[in-house]
Amino acid sequence: MIKKQGKIHSKNTLSRSINIKKGSSKAAYYAFLKEKLNYMFG
């Protein structure tokens, strides 16, 4: 059950990070990581 949920989550995260890498902006990528951490822990 948990594994299935994790797969869906990582799929969404992966597609999002690919979109950011296409933009090729490290600042945008780190902003995304920060936003993700805030969502997870905030």
NORFEN-V448053 format. One record per helix or strand of 2 or more residues. SS is the DSSP state (~ for helix, > for strand). FROM is the first residue (numbers start at 0). TO is the last residue. If there is no record, write none. Layout:
((SS/FROM/TO) (SS/FROM/TO))
This chain:
((~/1/22) (~/25/40))
